[in-house]
């Protein structure tokens, strides 16, 4: 059984970015004039593998699994409260089916986290599989960019992309030519960039010294190649922290630095939340995000306890000062604001308490995969409402906890 679990987990770590999926719920999918993935639900082929793998692992390790779960009782209590709050708000205000699907995704995060911490594979083996999976995604992205269209790999879940395809991330060049951004098999280049980020900084603390620079260059190029400005900025900050933590050995000093950093991050987010209506930028994409922030603020005032999980786009027109175009019905591109709107301030506070408890256990300094997700969260929403994004959360938390249980490898 152990060998079977190792093979299945090896396959999963390589293929979880493959977005081959089946539509299973679309009650409000065409409400905005065209199909909206934000109010639809899918079953992804890799998640079927994850559920089978987790079930087999729990059956084999059931005694150890339930014993280890008791060691994280406060986190489990807060997670239960967080999920219950989300479920109650969604039953009260929103689309219950969307809420139930989201709760299932949270359980899948826990499944992936448990498999990592349970060491179905040893950390170096996991990292090697993730790195070569990233190389595969980078190679696909390079070919997509060169040809300027998708490669027809629908069996891998590659999205249909091209310079004339609507809702595809692209760049407008000086001669009027449109150049697509690389997707790999992800549903957006920004998720691909976050994937490179998480794997790179999970790997840097495990790779041998001679391997660090080559992989830093390869995945650093991958992050740059996605043209995600948020990911580039977070990568620079994370690299600086990685170098700083190499010299800053005192655990309390690290905690203090991170605490100050996140207090600053919180203050910046609070300021943007309440002042976006006073800002104006000449870049259309930034203007759209500022308008989403304004809608988010109005929605909180109208629904101070939340509108329900995955229900932001179903409510946003009522909170907008103008009639929105079909393509403008998108979740606010700030994960913290989205959580605030969908599960209310009480839900956000529970989540922040979980994060605080998690970092209180931080002893050995290897926290960058989790830190960078918290840093990238203000720039997008995929960590909250996409399969691949939520799996990145499972990876980051899993490697964080795994490192804190392995002082000999710090």
VEXDREN-2710 file (C-alpha; in Angstrom, 1 decimal):
% VEXDREN-2710
k/r/px/py/pz
1/UNK/0.0/0.0/0.0
2/UNK/2.8/2.4/0.8
3/UNK/4.3/2.1/-2.6
4/UNK/0.9/2.7/-4.3
5/UNK/0.4/5.8/-2.2
6/UNK/3.8/7.1/-3.2
7/UNK/3.1/6.6/-6.9
8/UNK/-0.3/8.2/-6.7
9/UNK/1.1/11.2/-4.8
10/UNK/4.0/11.6/-7.2
11/UNK/1.5/11.7/-10.1
12/UNK/-0.7/14.2/-8.2
13/UNK/2.2/16.7/-7.5
14/UNK/3.0/16.8/-11.2
15/UNK/-0.5/17.0/-12.6
16/UNK/-2.5/19.0/-10.1
17/UNK/-2.1/22.2/-12.3
18/UNK/-3.9/20.3/-15.2
19/UNK/-7.2/22.1/-15.5
20/UNK/-9.2/19.4/-17.2
21/UNK/-12.6/19.7/-15.6
22/UNK/-16.3/18.9/-15.8
23/UNK/-19.0/21.5/-15.3
24/UNK/-21.4/20.3/-12.6
25/UNK/-23.3/23.4/-11.5
26/UNK/-24.4/26.4/-13.6
27/UNK/-27.6/27.7/-12.1
28/UNK/-26.5/31.4/-12.5
29/UNK/-23.7/30.8/-15.1
30/UNK/-25.4/32.9/-17.9
31/UNK/-27.0/35.6/-15.7
32/UNK/-24.5/38.3/-16.8
33/UNK/-24.9/37.9/-20.5
34/UNK/-22.1/35.3/-21.0
35/UNK/-20.8/32.3/-19.2
36/UNK/-19.3/33.1/-15.8
37/UNK/-16.9/30.7/-14.1
38/UNK/-17.2/32.6/-10.8
39/UNK/-20.8/31.4/-10.2
40/UNK/-20.3/27.9/-11.7
41/UNK/-18.7/24.8/-10.3
42/UNK/-16.4/22.2/-11.8
43/UNK/-14.9/18.9/-10.8
44/UNK/-11.2/18.7/-11.8
45/UNK/-9.6/15.4/-12.9
46/UNK/-6.7/15.8/-10.4
47/UNK/-9.0/16.4/-7.5
48/UNK/-10.5/12.9/-8.1
49/UNK/-7.0/11.5/-7.8
50/UNK/-6.5/13.6/-4.6
51/UNK/-9.7/12.2/-2.9
52/UNK/-8.8/8.6/-3.8
53/UNK/-5.3/9.1/-2.6
54/UNK/-6.4/10.7/0.7
55/UNK/-8.9/8.0/1.4
56/UNK/-6.3/5.2/0.9
57/UNK/-3.8/7.1/3.1
58/UNK/-6.3/7.6/6.0
59/UNK/-7.3/4.0/5.8
60/UNK/-3.7/2.9/6.1
61/UNK/-2.6/5.5/8.7
62/UNK/-5.9/6.0/10.5
63/UNK/-4.6/5.7/14.1
64/UNK/-1.7/8.0/13.5
65/UNK/-3.9/10.4/11.5
66/UNK/-6.4/10.9/14.3
67/UNK/-3.7/11.1/16.9
68/UNK/-1.8/13.9/15.0
69/UNK/-5.0/15.8/14.4
70/UNK/-5.4/16.3/18.2
71/UNK/-2.0/18.1/18.3
72/UNK/-3.4/21.0/16.2
73/UNK/-6.7/21.4/18.2
74/UNK/-6.7/25.2/18.3
75/UNK/-6.2/25.4/14.6
76/UNK/-8.9/22.8/14.0
77/UNK/-11.3/24.6/16.3
78/UNK/-10.8/27.9/14.5
79/UNK/-11.0/26.2/11.1
80/UNK/-14.3/24.6/12.2
81/UNK/-15.6/28.0/13.3
82/UNK/-14.5/29.6/10.1
83/UNK/-16.3/27.0/7.9
84/UNK/-19.4/27.1/10.1
85/UNK/-19.6/30.8/9.8
86/UNK/-19.1/30.6/6.0
87/UNK/-21.9/28.0/5.8
88/UNK/-24.3/30.0/8.0
89/UNK/-23.8/33.2/6.1
90/UNK/-24.2/31.4/2.8
91/UNK/-27.4/29.7/3.9
92/UNK/-28.7/33.0/5.1
93/UNK/-27.7/35.2/2.1
94/UNK/-26.3/33.3/-0.8
95/UNK/-26.3/30.4/-3.2
96/UNK/-26.0/27.4/-0.9
97/UNK/-24.7/25.1/-3.6
98/UNK/-21.7/27.4/-4.2
99/UNK/-21.0/27.5/-0.5
100/UNK/-21.1/23.7/-0.2
101/UNK/-18.7/23.3/-3.2
102/UNK/-16.3/25.8/-1.5
103/UNK/-16.4/23.9/1.8
104/UNK/-15.4/20.8/-0.2
105/UNK/-12.5/22.7/-1.6
106/UNK/-11.4/23.6/1.9
107/UNK/-11.5/20.0/2.8
108/UNK/-9.3/19.3/-0.2
109/UNK/-6.8/21.8/1.1
110/UNK/-6.7/19.8/4.3
111/UNK/-6.3/16.6/2.4
112/UNK/-3.2/17.9/0.5
113/UNK/-1.8/19.5/3.7
114/UNK/-2.2/16.1/5.5
115/UNK/-0.4/14.2/2.8
116/UNK/2.5/16.6/2.9
117/UNK/2.8/16.7/6.7
118/UNK/2.3/12.9/6.8
119/UNK/5.3/12.5/4.6
120/UNK/3.8/10.2/2.0
121/UNK/6.9/11.2/0.1
122/UNK/10.1/12.6/1.7
123/UNK/10.5/16.4/1.2
124/UNK/13.4/16.2/-1.4
125/UNK/11.3/13.9/-3.5
126/UNK/8.2/16.1/-3.3
127/UNK/10.3/19.1/-4.3
128/UNK/11.9/17.4/-7.3
129/UNK/8.5/16.4/-8.6
130/UNK/7.2/20.0/-8.1
131/UNK/10.2/21.5/-9.8
132/UNK/10.0/19.3/-12.9
133/UNK/6.2/20.0/-13.0
134/UNK/7.1/23.7/-13.0
135/UNK/9.6/23.2/-15.9
136/UNK/6.8/21.4/-17.9
137/UNK/4.5/24.4/-17.3
138/UNK/7.2/26.8/-18.3
139/UNK/7.9/24.9/-21.5
140/UNK/4.2/25.0/-22.4
141/UNK/4.1/28.7/-21.7
142/UNK/7.1/29.4/-23.9
143/UNK/5.5/27.5/-26.8
144/UNK/2.2/29.2/-26.3
145/UNK/3.9/32.6/-26.2
146/UNK/5.9/31.8/-29.4
147/UNK/2.9/30.6/-31.4
148/UNK/0.6/33.2/-29.7
149/UNK/-2.2/30.7/-29.2
150/UNK/-3.0/27.6/-27.3
151/UNK/-1.5/24.2/-28.3
152/UNK/-4.7/22.2/-28.4
153/UNK/-3.8/20.2/-25.2
154/UNK/-7.4/20.1/-24.0
155/UNK/-6.9/16.7/-22.4
156/UNK/-4.4/18.5/-20.0
157/UNK/-6.9/21.2/-19.4
158/UNK/-5.1/23.9/-21.4
159/UNK/-7.5/26.8/-21.9
160/UNK/-8.4/28.1/-25.3
161/UNK/-6.2/31.2/-25.7
162/UNK/-5.3/33.5/-28.6
163/UNK/-4.9/37.2/-29.4
164/UNK/-8.5/37.6/-30.5
165/UNK/-10.1/35.4/-27.9
166/UNK/-12.1/37.4/-25.3
167/UNK/-11.2/37.4/-21.6
168/UNK/-7.6/36.2/-22.4
169/UNK/-4.7/38.0/-20.7
170/UNK/-2.7/39.7/-23.3
171/UNK/-0.4/42.7/-23.9
172/UNK/-0.9/45.5/-26.4
173/UNK/2.3/46.1/-28.3
174/UNK/3.3/49.4/-29.9
175/UNK/2.4/48.3/-33.4
176/UNK/-1.2/47.3/-32.4
177/UNK/-0.3/43.6/-32.2
178/UNK/-1.7/41.7/-29.3
179/UNK/0.6/39.2/-27.5
180/UNK/-0.9/36.6/-25.2
181/UNK/0.6/36.0/-21.8
182/UNK/1.6/32.4/-21.0
183/UNK/-0.9/30.1/-19.3
184/UNK/0.6/26.6/-19.2
185/UNK/-2.4/24.5/-18.2
186/UNK/-3.6/27.1/-15.6
187/UNK/-6.7/29.2/-16.1
188/UNK/-4.8/32.5/-15.8
189/UNK/-1.1/33.6/-16.0
190/UNK/-1.3/35.1/-12.5
191/UNK/-2.0/31.6/-11.0
192/UNK/0.9/30.2/-13.0
193/UNK/3.1/33.0/-11.5
194/UNK/2.0/32.1/-8.0
195/UNK/2.7/28.4/-8.7
196/UNK/6.3/29.3/-9.7
197/UNK/6.6/31.4/-6.5
198/UNK/5.4/28.8/-4.1
199/UNK/7.6/26.0/-5.6
200/UNK/10.7/28.2/-5.9
201/UNK/10.6/29.3/-2.2
202/UNK/9.6/25.8/-0.9
203/UNK/12.6/24.4/-2.9
204/UNK/15.2/26.9/-1.8
205/UNK/15.2/25.6/1.8
206/UNK/15.5/22.0/0.7
207/UNK/17.8/22.0/-2.4
208/UNK/21.5/21.5/-2.0
209/UNK/23.6/24.7/-2.2
210/UNK/24.8/24.0/-5.7
211/UNK/21.3/23.5/-6.9
212/UNK/19.8/26.7/-5.5
213/UNK/21.1/29.2/-8.1
214/UNK/20.1/27.3/-11.3
215/UNK/16.6/26.8/-10.0
216/UNK/16.4/30.4/-8.8
217/UNK/17.3/31.5/-12.4
218/UNK/14.9/29.1/-14.1
219/UNK/11.8/29.8/-12.0
220/UNK/12.8/33.5/-11.6
221/UNK/12.6/33.7/-15.4
222/UNK/9.3/31.8/-15.2
223/UNK/7.8/34.4/-12.8
224/UNK/9.1/37.3/-15.0
225/UNK/7.8/35.6/-18.1
226/UNK/4.2/35.5/-16.8
227/UNK/4.2/39.3/-16.8
228/UNK/2.5/39.3/-13.4
229/UNK/3.6/42.6/-11.8
230/UNK/2.3/41.5/-8.4
231/UNK/4.2/38.2/-8.6
232/UNK/7.4/40.0/-9.6
233/UNK/7.1/42.4/-6.7
234/UNK/6.4/39.6/-4.2
235/UNK/9.3/37.6/-5.6
236/UNK/11.7/40.5/-5.0
237/UNK/10.4/40.9/-1.4
238/UNK/10.5/37.2/-0.7
239/UNK/14.1/36.9/-2.1
240/UNK/15.1/39.7/0.2
241/UNK/13.5/38.0/3.2
242/UNK/15.1/34.7/2.3
243/UNK/18.6/36.4/2.3
244/UNK/17.7/38.3/5.5
245/UNK/16.5/35.2/7.3
246/UNK/19.7/33.4/6.5
247/UNK/21.5/35.9/8.7
248/UNK/18.7/36.6/11.2
249/UNK/18.9/33.4/13.4
250/UNK/16.8/34.5/16.4
251/UNK/13.3/33.1/16.1
252/UNK/11.8/36.1/18.0
253/UNK/13.5/38.5/15.7
254/UNK/12.0/36.8/12.7
255/UNK/8.6/36.8/14.3
256/UNK/9.0/40.5/15.1
257/UNK/10.0/41.4/11.6
258/UNK/7.1/39.5/10.1
259/UNK/4.6/41.0/12.6
260/UNK/5.7/44.5/11.7
261/UNK/5.5/43.7/8.0
262/UNK/2.0/42.3/8.3
263/UNK/0.8/45.2/10.4
264/UNK/2.0/47.5/7.7
265/UNK/0.3/45.3/5.1
266/UNK/-2.9/45.4/7.0
267/UNK/-2.8/49.2/7.3
268/UNK/-2.1/49.6/3.6
269/UNK/-5.1/47.3/2.8
270/UNK/-7.4/49.1/5.2
271/UNK/-6.4/52.5/3.7
272/UNK/-7.0/51.3/0.1
273/UNK/-10.4/49.7/1.1
274/UNK/-11.7/53.1/2.5
275/UNK/-10.0/55.4/0.0
276/UNK/-10.1/53.8/-3.4
277/UNK/-12.9/56.1/-4.4
278/UNK/-10.5/59.0/-4.0
279/UNK/-7.8/57.5/-6.3
280/UNK/-7.5/57.7/-10.0
281/UNK/-4.9/56.1/-12.3
282/UNK/-4.5/56.3/-16.1
283/UNK/-4.1/52.5/-16.5
284/UNK/-7.5/50.8/-17.3
285/UNK/-6.7/47.6/-15.4
286/UNK/-5.8/49.6/-12.2
287/UNK/-9.0/51.7/-12.6
288/UNK/-11.1/48.6/-12.8
289/UNK/-9.5/47.2/-9.6
290/UNK/-10.1/50.5/-7.8
291/UNK/-13.8/50.4/-8.9
292/UNK/-14.0/46.8/-7.6
293/UNK/-12.7/48.1/-4.2
294/UNK/-15.4/50.8/-4.1
295/UNK/-18.0/48.1/-4.9
296/UNK/-16.5/46.0/-2.1
297/UNK/-16.8/48.8/0.4
298/UNK/-20.4/49.5/-0.6
299/UNK/-21.3/45.8/-0.3
300/UNK/-19.8/45.6/3.2
301/UNK/-22.0/48.6/4.2
302/UNK/-25.1/46.9/2.8
303/UNK/-24.3/43.4/4.1
304/UNK/-22.0/43.8/7.1
305/UNK/-22.2/40.1/8.0
306/UNK/-21.3/38.9/4.5
307/UNK/-23.1/37.8/1.3
308/UNK/-22.1/34.2/1.3
309/UNK/-19.2/32.3/-0.2
310/UNK/-18.7/32.7/-4.0
311/UNK/-21.6/35.2/-4.1
312/UNK/-19.7/38.4/-4.6
313/UNK/-20.4/38.6/-8.4
314/UNK/-24.1/37.8/-7.8
315/UNK/-24.5/40.9/-5.5
316/UNK/-22.0/43.3/-7.0
317/UNK/-24.3/45.1/-9.4
318/UNK/-26.5/46.3/-6.5
319/UNK/-23.4/47.8/-4.9
320/UNK/-22.2/49.4/-8.1
321/UNK/-22.9/53.1/-9.0
322/UNK/-23.4/52.2/-12.7
323/UNK/-24.6/49.4/-14.9
324/UNK/-21.8/46.9/-15.3
325/UNK/-20.8/45.3/-18.6
326/UNK/-20.9/41.4/-18.8
327/UNK/-17.1/41.1/-18.6
328/UNK/-16.9/43.3/-15.5
329/UNK/-18.7/40.8/-13.3
330/UNK/-15.6/39.5/-11.5
331/UNK/-14.7/39.1/-7.8
332/UNK/-12.8/41.9/-6.3
333/UNK/-9.1/41.4/-7.0
334/UNK/-8.1/41.4/-3.3
335/UNK/-8.5/38.2/-1.4
336/UNK/-8.8/39.9/2.0
337/UNK/-11.6/42.2/0.7
338/UNK/-13.3/39.2/-1.0
339/UNK/-13.2/37.3/2.3
340/UNK/-14.5/40.3/4.2
341/UNK/-17.5/40.6/1.8
342/UNK/-18.3/36.9/1.5
343/UNK/-18.0/35.7/5.1
344/UNK/-18.1/39.0/6.9
345/UNK/-15.7/40.7/9.3
346/UNK/-16.2/37.9/11.8
347/UNK/-15.0/35.3/9.2
348/UNK/-11.9/37.4/8.4
349/UNK/-11.0/37.8/12.0
350/UNK/-11.2/34.1/12.6
351/UNK/-8.9/33.6/9.5
352/UNK/-6.5/36.1/10.8
353/UNK/-6.5/34.4/14.2
354/UNK/-5.6/31.1/12.5
355/UNK/-2.7/32.8/10.6
356/UNK/-1.5/34.3/13.9
357/UNK/-1.5/30.9/15.7
358/UNK/0.2/29.3/12.7
359/UNK/3.1/31.9/12.8
360/UNK/3.3/31.6/16.6
361/UNK/4.6/28.1/16.1
362/UNK/7.2/29.3/13.6
363/UNK/10.6/28.2/14.9
364/UNK/12.9/27.3/12.1
365/UNK/12.6/30.2/9.6
366/UNK/11.3/28.3/6.6
367/UNK/8.1/30.1/6.1
368/UNK/8.5/31.9/2.8
369/UNK/6.0/29.8/0.7
370/UNK/3.3/30.8/3.2
371/UNK/4.5/34.3/3.6
372/UNK/4.5/35.1/-0.1
373/UNK/0.9/33.8/-0.5
374/UNK/-0.2/36.3/2.2
375/UNK/1.7/39.0/0.3
376/UNK/0.2/38.2/-3.1
377/UNK/-3.4/37.9/-1.7
378/UNK/-4.1/41.7/-1.9
379/UNK/-3.5/41.5/-5.7
380/UNK/-5.9/38.8/-6.8
381/UNK/-8.7/36.4/-5.7
382/UNK/-7.6/33.0/-7.0
383/UNK/-6.4/31.8/-3.6
384/UNK/-10.0/31.9/-2.5
385/UNK/-12.1/30.7/-5.4
386/UNK/-10.0/28.6/-7.8
387/UNK/-9.0/24.9/-7.6
388/UNK/-5.3/25.5/-8.4
389/UNK/-5.1/28.5/-6.1
390/UNK/-6.5/26.6/-3.2
391/UNK/-4.1/23.8/-3.8
392/UNK/-1.2/26.3/-3.6
393/UNK/-2.5/27.2/-0.1
394/UNK/-2.4/23.5/0.8
395/UNK/1.2/23.2/-0.5
396/UNK/2.4/26.4/1.3
397/UNK/0.8/25.5/4.7
398/UNK/1.9/21.9/4.4
399/UNK/5.6/22.8/3.8
400/UNK/5.5/25.4/6.5
401/UNK/4.2/22.9/9.1
402/UNK/6.5/20.1/7.8
403/UNK/9.6/22.3/8.3
404/UNK/8.5/23.2/11.8
405/UNK/8.4/19.5/12.6
406/UNK/11.9/18.9/11.2
407/UNK/14.4/21.1/13.1
408/UNK/17.2/18.8/12.0
409/UNK/16.7/20.1/8.4
410/UNK/16.6/23.8/9.2
END
